[in-house]
Each structure stands twice: as structure tokens, then as C-alpha cells.
Amino acid sequence: MYRIKTLNKISSAGLARLDQTRFQVGNDVENEDGILVRSAAMHDYEFPQALRAIARAGAGTNNIPIDRCSENGIVVFNTPGANANAVKELVVAAMLIASRDIMGGAKWVQEQANTEGVDVAAAVEKGKSAFVGPELYKKTLGVIGLGAIGALVCNAALELGMDVYGYDPFLSVDAALRLDRHVHVVKDVNELYKVADYVTIHVPFNNDTKDFINAEAISKMKGQVRVLNLARGGLVNDDDMIEALNSGRVAKYVTDFPDNKITTAKNVIALPHLGASTPESEENCAAMAAQELRDYLVNGNITNSVNMPSVSQEWSGIARVCIIHKNVPAMLTKIMTTLSDDNINVENMTNKSKKDYAYTMVDVNTRINDQVADELRAIEGVIRVRVLNH
């Protein structure tokens, strides 16, 4: 039986994917084979010896020590696209509240209602002009990052009658196929900055994207641009954004990642990290995370891992050997030689790499005993060997 530890409350839609006859699931599980997590901080987490995989019910994995996981042969999964619709809808709302002072207007109406002697109906007719703002129709939206969320945002904006420019230096074929043909995909983000009335960013946060929107980027944008960040806080440099807001170059900034500095700045609309906060999104993320964890533990297949390559194959033998190893020359030769020396015939094999690490899955026509598994583990550069029986 596989032991799965939950570090946060996980939707029942996800837990239902883990058959109780094969999985023991709970927050009190010890020496766990797998972990299901949402936002719990894991950088100081002590990995038990049995731990093989961590599945994050969400897209970001900043709360997980990825490098340490890779070094220990622990596969880390996320759930790209599972919360995409929820974020897309919030982006549409963010564009609206950045354009028309809906929040300020609603607050003002409440203040009138709470003021003794004020006729609210008469007051709003006199005071509504203070909350006027432009329509989205026929304005230009620039979308940075054209993955699952970015593509949905592009297509939704087109439906609203907007002109849409998209930028993604790593645009995949699958992502390109999700885009409406009317999206102007540019190869230089500065082309997007020049024309966009609204800029929204949807890329992962890493060393390459930290402070992606900074003073230099803002200087390339149109005056009175409205900027939205519902992806990750570190993608926008707060100091540079505050300066641009004070000068009026940026008309409004909507962020889903408030802190003490940015929240109180002029013309900032700070939301309490609502991007994926829908019951539908939580269910989708939990179900995908649980399925990824299950497929890896039971079948050795890897889908949507942030630190290991995607590898999946149908069973074609009696046993399956799953090997996580360094991405170094001659590794496959050493693995195949070891199996051959033990008179083991290979039925099927898949090998893929991702940066410094690689994953090899081998189906064989006989049982693999402990001696063979230990010989594979002894190969220099091999990090973890798992043997699965069909």
C-alpha cells in the first residue's frame, strides 16, 4: 500500500482518485511515499527515506525545494492549466476594475448611505462622474506568456472586442494551437509594450523572469497603461511600479500579491491572492495532482513534472525498472549492459532528459531481483531505482 501525506486540506475530488485499497492518505501518515500539497512551506521539510514524489495542487512550486528534491530523486509535479479558467475570469474582472472605478464607486455609495440626511439616489446622480473610466472595447491588450492561462486570456479579450498582442519566447506548438488566429503574436516584447493599453503577465517566476516588468519595461509602454499581475508577485518590481504610478505613466496597477509597500501605493488595486480561489479550480487542481501522483507511483509514468522529463509508456513486460539519473554520457549503455549481463531481455525502453537530470523506463520480460536492482543503483550517476511489477 502506498502512503500519501497531505500537508494542506485537499479537495475530495482529488482524494477520490486514490483508491483506498491501494493508498493510505492523511495528514498523519509517516514515512510517506508521496505528498499532496497546496501552499504549505516545504523548504525545511525533512524528507523521509520512502518519499518518491510531491504533487502540488496548483501551478507554482515556490514553496517546494526543487533542487533538493532532484538531488534525492524525488519527482515534483504541478497542475498547469487546472486553474486557468479561474485566473482568466479574474483577469477580465481586473481589466474592468482597472478601467472603471467600480470599487471606488461602490465604496462611495456605501459612504453616502451611511451619512445622515443624504438622499442616496440624488447623490449618485451628482457624484457618479468622479468614477468614469474607459471601455475595454477596441482597446489593445498585451499578454506576456501564452501558456494555458495566457491563451485563455487572449481568446476572452478577443470576444470582448479587444485587439490582442501576445508574447512568449518559449511558445510551444500546443500553446500556439490554443490561440485564436486573430492574436498578434510578436517575437519582441517591446512591440507589445508600444501598443498595449493593458498589459497582463502570465509566466512562471524564476531567475530569468524576476522583475520582468521593471523601470526599463515600463519606459517602453504607452502612457496611462494599466498593468495586471495575477501570476506571481516577484514578476513586477514594486519600487519601479510605484514610481511609474506616481508619475502617471501607469494609470492603474492590479496585483494579486499584496504586501505592505505596494498595497498602500497610489492607484494600486490589491487583491487577496484570489486567482485560483474558486471551488472548481481547487477541485481541478486536486484531481490532477492526485492522478499524477498515482500514475507515477503505480506505473512510473511522469506527467507535468517541474524537475524531471515527461515519460509515459504502455506496459509491455512483466516488470518495469524506473531509473532517475544524472544526464551524462554513456548512461544508457551502462544500464543496458547491466541488464544484458544478467540475461534480462528488454521489451521496451524510453529515455528522456531535462537539464541535468534524466529518466529511463525499461520494461523487461522477467522479474527483477534485488541483486539486479542493486547493480543498477551502483552505476555512477544513478540517483534512484524503482522496480514495479505488472
N, C-alpha and C positions, 0 to 999 in steps of 0.2 A: 504494500500500500504506500502511495506517495503522500508525504506530509507537506501541506501548504499552510504557510503562516500569513495571516492578514495583518498588516500594520496600520490600516485605516478601515473604516466601515466600507465594505464593498457591496455594491448593489446585488440583490438576489438574482438579477438577470445574469450576472457573471457566475455566482456561486452555483447556479443551476447547471452550468456547463461542466462541473466537476462531479462526476459520478461518485456517490458516497461509498460504493463498493470498492472503489479504487483510490479514492482520495480522502485523507483526513484533513479537514480545513478548520482553522480557528486562530484566534489571536494568542492562544496559549500553547500552540504547537511548538515543540522543541526539536532541535537538530533537523530543521526543515530541509526538504528537497527543493522547494520553490517558495517564492514570496510574491504576494499580491499587495501592491502599494499604490497610494494616490499621492499625498503630499508629505508624508512623514519623512523627516530628515534621516538619511542613512549614512552620512559621511563618517560617522564614528561607530557605525554598526559593526559588531563582531560577527564575521561570517562563520557559521558552523561548518564542520567538515563536509556534511552531506549536501550543502547548498549548491545547486546547479543552475538555477535560473531565477531572475527577478522580472516580474511583469508590472509595468507602470500603467495604471488605468488613466491614460492621458498622453499628450504628445511630448511635453517637456520632461527631461530627465535630470534637471539640475540638482535634484535632491538625492541623486544616486552617485556613488563614487565609481564612475565608469572605468577609469584606468585600473583601479584596484580590482574591479570585477574581471576585467580582461586578463590581468596577470594571474588570477586564480581560476580561470576557465569557467567563469560564471556568465551566462548569456543574459543580456539585458534587453527586454522588449519594451516597446511603447505602442501606442494605438493611433497612428496617424490617420486622420480623416474621420475618426469616430465622433469627434465633437465639432466637425467642420460646419454643419448646418447651424448649430447654436451660435458659433462665433460669427458666421456670415450674417445672421439676423441682427446680432448686436452691432456689427459694423454699419448696417443700414440705419439702425437707431442712432448710432454715434454721428453719422453724417448729418442726420436731421437735427440733433440737438446742438451740433456744432454750427449749424446754419441759422436756425431759427431759435430764439432764446426760449425754448419751451420750458426748460427747468426754471429759469428766472421768472418767466411769466406765471407759472403755476404757483411759485413761492409768493410772488407779489399779490396774487388773487387771495391767497390764504391770509396774508397780512391785512388786506382790505377787509376781509370778512371778520377778522379778529379786532378791528378798530371800531370802537363805539361810535355810532351815528353815521357810519359810511353806508351809502347805498351801493352795494357791490355792482349791480347791473349798470348803474350810471357811471361808476368809477372805471370799469373796464373799457367802456366806450371812449372815455377820455384818455386813459393811460396805455392802451394797447400798442400805440405807435412806438413805444420805447422798446418793444420786443420784436420788431420787424426783422426779418432775415431773408436771404435769397433761397430760391427753389433749387433742387438738385437737377431738375430737367434741363438738358442741354449744357450742363456743366461738365468739366473733364475730371475724371478720377484716375489717379496713378496708383497702381497696385504693385508693390515690391514683394516678390515671392509669389510664384504661381503654382504652388502645391495644392493640396486638397482644399484648403480654406481659400487661398487666393483665387483659385479658378472659380469657386462658387461666388465669391465677391464680385469678380469681373462680370460674370453672367447675370447676376442680380442687378448690377448697376446698369447694364445694357437694357434690361427690362424696365428700368426707371427712366429710360430715355437719355442716359448719360453717354458721353464719349469716353472710352476706356483705353488707357495705356497700361501695358504690363511689362515688368522687367524681372528676369530670373536668369542669372548666369549659368544655372545648373538645370535648366528646363529639360525634363525627361519627355520621352515620347508619349507616355501615358498621360502626363500632365498636359501636354500640348493638345492631345485629343479631347480632353475635357473642356478646353476653352472654346467659346463661341468664335467663329471665324471673323467676327467684326472687332475683336480685341486687337489693338495695335501693339504687337509685341516688339519691343525695342531692345537692342543689344547694349546700349549705353544708358545708364540710369539718368544721366543728365538730360537726355531727350525727354524723359518723363517729367523731370523737375520743371523744365521750361514751360510746359503746357498745362500742368495739373492745377486745378482749383482745390482739389482734395488729394492728400497723399496718405495711403494706409500701408502698413508694413506687416508682412506675414512670413518671416523667415525664422529659422532656429537661432537660438542665442549661443554663440561660441566666440572664440578669439577673433575670428575673421569678421563677425557681424557686430561685435561690441561697439557702441556709439556709431552705428551705421548712419543714423541721422544726427549730424553734428553741425557746427557752425558753417563748415565748408559746404555741406549738402544744402543747408537752408539758404545759403547765399545764391545757390543756383535756382531756387524755387521762385515762382511768381510771388509778388507782394500780396498780402492778405490771404495767403494759403491757409487751409485748415488741415491739420495733421492728426492722424489717428494711430494710436499704438495699442492694439489689443492682443499683441503677441507675447512680448517679453519686455520687462522694464529696462534692461540694460541696452536695448537696441537704440534708444534715444538718449543723447547726452542732456541731462536735466539742466545744467548750467547754460549750455548753448541755447536750449529751448526757451528758458526763462528770459534770456537776453533778447531773443527774437520776438517773444511775446510783448516785452516791454517796449520794444522799438516799433511794434505794429507790423513787422514783416510777416509774422504768423498771427492770423486773426484769432484762432482757437486751437487748443490742443486737448484732445480727449485721450486719456490714458486709463488703462485698466489696472495699473500698477502704482497706486499712490504711496507716497512717503511724506514725511513732514515738510520737506523742501518744496516739492512740485505741487502738492495739494493746495497750498496757500498762494501760489503764484497767480498773477493776473491772467485772466481769460483761460484758465485751466478748468476742464471738467474732469474730475477724478471719480472713477467708478471702482467699486469694491471687488475687483477681480471676478467679474460676472461672466466672462467669456464662455465657459463651459458649464455654467450653473443652471442647467435645466435637467429635469428628471430623465428626459430622453437621452441627453448626452451622457449622463452618468451610467445609464443602462448600457448604452452602446459601447462605451469605453470598458466597462467591467466585463461585458460579454466577450469583447475582442481580446482583452488581456488574458482572461481565463482560457480561452480557446488556444491562444499562442502558447501559454504555459503547458497546457495539456498535450498539445501536439508535439512539443519538444520533449517533454518527459516520457511520453509513451512511445513516440515514433522517431524522435531525434530530429524532426524537421524544424527549421528555423525560418520564421517569417516576421518581418518588421523588427529586426534587432538593430540596436544602435551601435553595437560594438563587434558584431560578428556578421559574416555574409549570409544572405538568404540562400538556403539549401533545402530542397524538398524532393523526395523521390518515392515512388510506389515501392512497397515491399516486394522483393523478388528472391528471397532466400530464407534460410532457416533462422539465421541470426544476423544482426546488424551491429557493426562497430562504428561508433561515432567518436571522432578524434578532433579535439581542438589543439592547434599547434601554431608555432611561430611561422610566419610567411617567409620561409627561407628555401634556398635551392636544395634539390635532391630529396626533399622530404617524402614526396610520393614514392620515389624509388625505394627508400628505406622501408616505408610502410608495406609496399607490395612485396619486397624481398623477404621481410619478416614473415608475412603470411605464406608466401611460397615455400620458404624453408620448413614451415610446419605443415606442408601438404594441404593447405587450405585453398580451395578454388573460389575465386571471386565471381559472383553472379552479376553484380552491378556496382558502379562506383561513381560518386560525384565529389568534386573538389572545387571550392571557391575561396577566394581571399578577400579581405577587407583591410586595407592598410597593413599594419604589422602582424595581423592575425589571419589564420585560415581555418577552414573546417572541412574535414574529409569524412564522408559517409560511405561505408563499404558493406554491401550485402554479400553474405557467404553461404555456402551450401552445407554447413556443418555447425555444430555448437562450438562456441569459443570458450576454452577453459581458462582458468586463472593464470596459468603459465604463459599462454599466448598474450593475454591482456597485459601482463607484467612486462613481457618483452617489448610490446608496443610502447608502454609507459617509459621504458628505459631509453628510447630513442631520444637523442639530444634535440631539444626544441619542442617536444611533445608536452602539452600542459595538462590535458585531461583526456582519459579514455573511458568511454561508457560502452557496455555490451548490452544490447537489447535482444530479447528472444521473441519471435513471432508467435 
